[in-house]
Amino acid sequence: MPMSPDDLIQGYLENELSEKARAVLQHWLEEEPVHLDQLVMEAFLDSQLRSVLGESKVRKDMLSLVCAEDAAASPVTAGVDAPRVARSDTARRGSAADVRRYFPFAAIVSVVALLAACLVVAVGTIARRPGAGQVMAQPKAKSPSAAPAPSADGPVAELNRVVGVRWSGNAIEPGQHLAVGQSLALDAGVLELTFDIGARVVIQGPAAVKLESATSLLLEKGKLSAEVTDVRAHGFRVNTPSESIIDQGTEFGVEVTPQGSSRVHVFKGAVDIASSGSREAAESRRLLENSGARVEEGSRAMTLLQDTGESFIRRVEDAGRDRQVVAYWRFEDRPVGAIVPDTGGNVHQVCASVDSSFNGNDLYTYIPESRPAFSDRVPGAAVPQSGYFNRSCLDTYSVPSYKGYGRDVYTHSAFSHASPVDIQRITPREWTIEASVAPHRVEGESFPQTFVGRDATYAPHELEAPPRLALQINAQQRFGIRFADVQGRFHDAVAEKVPVAFDHWYHVAAASDGRWLRLYIDCMDGRGYKLCASTALPSDGRTALGKGEDIGEWTIGRGHVGKVPGEWFHGLIDEVRISDVARKPEELLFSLRADETPATSSAARK
């Protein structure tokens, strides 16, 4: 199969071209200058100009000219080290794109002719070059217009903006400059820091952060997003207790849980992740755009994720977005077919699936015998209200059961950030619970089966208290909602006229505005959500949703019977969202927006 110019260039950089292939590459370089520019940049990024051109005066002149001309076009690029580049093909491509942002093509055009003569000779004569894989630092060209490097003795960052911040340490005012060694501790809220070198960091409370240098910070706990806005910040680091995340011209999010687990998501570009014992890119793994990774507490192993990154606040302006969403579990952060990990009986903080809202109410699995899996049998490729892609859902029946155990996930606030809204503590007057479900018939199964529940207590417990809420398929195989208000009174609404079919998707939503309890169902028959049941709530007393004890969990895939979990749901569950407002049908997740049709909503938008 003929090799493309891109393949030839990559083969050249890996010393894998035959004589015939080198001749083809030489032809491309002579006929198409754009490929010459690509080779120049790729070779520069891969630290190969040292090997290609040696230590000759030509090489020194060429690199000096590149630096000088680029500094004239963009003063901030002078004096910056070339980025480290991994040996892998994908990593090289990612870095090339990043550095092209910093070294514009226009700054190199004037030297292409001279580079061409050197590179064409090199392509035709070099068989295998020594020193492959070495990291070459870009010469520090001195330019009158180059911005000086920040001093570690003075301020290195500035606190720009705060939204709803509640400090747990010394309060810091917007506009205050921060020096190396400065710590920030907040119980709640969002703030934005800008480093003088050109890095912007948005921190979500609760969090503890320490500025380690002009180019790095330590995230002890909490969540942040970081974006490099200036070439001087290339290589900016976010260190955690177990890893170091090293920028490669990018935007990324980092989370450290109270127990020490960490999570990374790359929005743009790429990052290198190294263990705390070896914070060097050469010994790290590269994470590319639109991908994520997790390192669990007490483990050095990295698990790659299909994480969407939605739980990270990337702009201070986003702090108020989706304020009425308490938790949103999308089940998009594990590979399809993966069985979620467990906590070993709440001994180890190991997340099963993240909360996509900003509140951090993540989900967990108790023991190996109760672990569900991720499936790709979703109700639709996109969520119409948000446009988010929809690739996977929770599967609670495909994994064989063990001694009557069902498959469920649940909240556990002690293991998650749970801020600013801890779902286990809320007692909202208005609320909406949405879930998409596809029940599956299992031999010997029984009903009711609860797919979203709220325990009154934490099992096992000495008190025998009924659950505060159960969104379920009842004993008559009809969808129903049952909840207890803050005064302990129970209220029900049942869709008596909607028989439940197995292996068929339904979008179900229960909503209370404090006066009426309503149940909406979309049977996926083209008619959308329909009001299938409603119950008037008492006019006396408080009808807000009750919570029982603060340790009472929310559950996905089971209910609670007496002192023990029960009412296991067998089937598929997707897109579970809990809000502290009574939503109207047109506001529900799978309701088409005014600007969409069923055809346009079926294609995922990123």
Secondary structure, DSSP 8 states (H G I E B T S, - for coil): ----HHHHHHHHHTT---HHHHHHHHHHHHH-HHHHHHHHHHHHHTT-HHHHHTT-HHHHHHHHHHHHHHHHH-GGGTT-------SSHHHHHHHHHHHHHHS-GGGTGGGHHHHHHHHHHHHHH-SS-TTTT----------TT------TTSEEEEEEEEEEEEESSS---TT-EEETT-EEEEEEEEEEEEETTTEEEEEEEEEEEEEEETTEEEEEEEEEEEEE-SGGGTT-EEE-SSEEEEESS-EEEEEE-TTS-EEEEEEESEEEEEETT---GGGSEEEETTEEEEE-TT----EEE----TTS--SGGGGGTTTTEEEEE---SS-TT-B----TTTTS---SB--SSTT---EE--SGGG--EEES--S-SB-TTT--B---EEESSSS---TT----EEE-GGGS---S--TTT---SSEEEEEEEEE---TT--S-EEEEEE-SS-SS-SS----SEEEEE-TTSEEEEEEEBTTS-EEEEEEEEEE--TT--EEEEEEE-SSEEEEEEE-SSSS--EEEEEEE--SSS--SB---STT--EEES-EEETTEEE----EEEEEEEEESS---GGGSTTS--TT--HHHHTS---
